[in-house]
Amino acid sequence: MFSIESISGMVLPATLAFADVTAIAEGVNPMKLWEHLLAAVIFSLIGIAVLGVCFKLMSKLSPFCIKKEIEEDQNVALAVIMGSVIIGMSIIIAAAILG
């Protein structure tokens, strides 16, 4: 028997790895698929809305106009910080959605 190395680095027996794939392929329920897709879309929309609210809140709490600083004054440091905050919030929201 040979083994397969998975993405996480664990070595799985080949029969176990292929058995899971065939079990998933044989037991597909179309109604469950649509339910999961609908849940994913709803949670994605909620996550995008929360991210937008967080961005608006950051704009309101800052003592200066973020849009003016980034666009007109070419403040690269502020753009990097805002990008980092948005990525951080996105990771937090994704973790909350995944449970």
One Martini backbone bead per residue (centre of mass of N, CA, C, O) as a GRO file, in nm:
protein
   99
    1MET     BB    1   0.098   0.035   0.022
    2PHE     BB    2   0.038   0.366  -0.039
    3SER     BB    3   0.099   0.720  -0.003
    4ILE     BB    4  -0.037   1.045   0.079
    5GLU     BB    5   0.027   1.387   0.064
    6SER     BB    6  -0.102   1.642   0.202
    7ILE     BB    7  -0.126   1.976   0.247
    8SER     BB    8  -0.060   1.954   0.568
    9GLY     BB    9   0.156   1.687   0.566
   10MET     BB   10  -0.004   1.445   0.585
   11VAL     BB   11  -0.015   1.095   0.591
   12LEU     BB   12  -0.211   0.903   0.373
   13PRO     BB   13  -0.382   0.659   0.284
   14ALA     BB   14  -0.495   0.594  -0.027
   15THR     BB   15  -0.770   0.463   0.047
   16LEU     BB   16  -0.875   0.700   0.222
   17ALA     BB   17  -0.861   0.931   0.018
   18PHE     BB   18  -1.047   0.791  -0.205
   19ALA     BB   19  -1.297   0.724  -0.030
   20ASP     BB   20  -1.389   1.015   0.029
   21VAL     BB   21  -1.439   1.104  -0.264
   22THR     BB   22  -1.652   0.884  -0.339
   23ALA     BB   23  -1.855   0.947  -0.113
   24ILE     BB   24  -1.915   1.232  -0.204
   25ALA     BB   25  -2.001   1.171  -0.500
   26GLU     BB   26  -2.243   0.970  -0.422
   27GLY     BB   27  -2.376   1.176  -0.175
   28VAL     BB   28  -2.526   1.391  -0.345
   29ASN     BB   29  -2.733   1.667  -0.249
   30PRO     BB   30  -2.898   1.914  -0.409
   31MET     BB   31  -3.041   2.056  -0.171
   32LYS     BB   32  -2.790   2.097   0.006
   33LEU     BB   33  -2.634   2.265  -0.196
   34TRP     BB   34  -2.835   2.507  -0.205
   35GLU     BB   35  -2.824   2.570   0.096
   36HIS     BB   36  -2.518   2.631   0.108
   37LEU     BB   37  -2.515   2.852  -0.106
   38LEU     BB   38  -2.714   3.042   0.035
   39ALA     BB   39  -2.553   3.074   0.296
   40ALA     BB   40  -2.298   3.191   0.164
   41VAL     BB   41  -2.432   3.442   0.045
   42ILE     BB   42  -2.546   3.562   0.304
   43PHE     BB   43  -2.277   3.577   0.463
   44SER     BB   44  -2.133   3.755   0.256
   45LEU     BB   45  -2.322   4.001   0.275
   46ILE     BB   46  -2.284   4.046   0.576
   47GLY     BB   47  -1.975   4.084   0.565
   48ILE     BB   48  -1.977   4.330   0.375
   49ALA     BB   49  -2.148   4.511   0.557
   50VAL     BB   50  -1.958   4.510   0.802
   51LEU     BB   51  -1.715   4.626   0.651
   52GLY     BB   52  -1.852   4.895   0.573
   53VAL     BB   53  -1.911   4.990   0.861
   54CYS     BB   54  -1.616   4.992   0.955
   55PHE     BB   55  -1.517   5.201   0.748
   56LYS     BB   56  -1.709   5.430   0.833
   57LEU     BB   57  -1.614   5.441   1.127
   58MET     BB   58  -1.321   5.519   1.062
   59SER     BB   59  -1.393   5.784   0.919
   60LYS     BB   60  -1.539   5.920   1.165
   61LEU     BB   61  -1.291   5.884   1.382
   62SER     BB   62  -1.123   6.050   1.215
   63PRO     BB   63  -0.957   6.376   1.202
   64PHE     BB   64  -0.970   6.310   0.892
   65CYS     BB   65  -0.972   6.280   0.548
   66ILE     BB   66  -0.913   5.995   0.385
   67LYS     BB   67  -0.964   6.057   0.088
   68LYS     BB   68  -0.785   6.310   0.071
   69GLU     BB   69  -0.517   6.186   0.169
   70ILE     BB   70  -0.494   5.966  -0.057
   71GLU     BB   71  -0.564   6.122  -0.326
   72GLU     BB   72  -0.436   6.420  -0.297
   73ASP     BB   73  -0.176   6.370  -0.088
   74GLN     BB   74  -0.045   6.084  -0.117
   75ASN     BB   75  -0.090   5.881   0.140
   76VAL     BB   76   0.064   5.584   0.177
   77ALA     BB   77   0.050   5.510   0.476
   78LEU     BB   78  -0.259   5.522   0.500
   79ALA     BB   79  -0.319   5.311   0.281
   80VAL     BB   80  -0.179   5.076   0.425
   81ILE     BB   81  -0.342   5.084   0.685
   82MET     BB   82  -0.624   5.051   0.558
   83GLY     BB   83  -0.562   4.781   0.420
   84SER     BB   84  -0.493   4.627   0.681
   85VAL     BB   85  -0.765   4.666   0.821
   86ILE     BB   86  -0.939   4.529   0.604
   87ILE     BB   87  -0.799   4.254   0.614
   88GLY     BB   88  -0.846   4.201   0.916
   89MET     BB   89  -1.157   4.215   0.905
   90SER     BB   90  -1.191   3.988   0.698
   91ILE     BB   91  -1.072   3.762   0.874
   92ILE     BB   92  -1.271   3.789   1.108
   93ILE     BB   93  -1.532   3.743   0.946
   94ALA     BB   94  -1.455   3.466   0.829
   95ALA     BB   95  -1.425   3.325   1.105
   96ALA     BB   96  -1.718   3.378   1.198
   97ILE     BB   97  -1.859   3.226   0.967
   98LEU     BB   98  -1.712   2.943   1.005
   99GLY     BB   99  -1.686   2.905   1.339
   0.00000   0.00000   0.00000
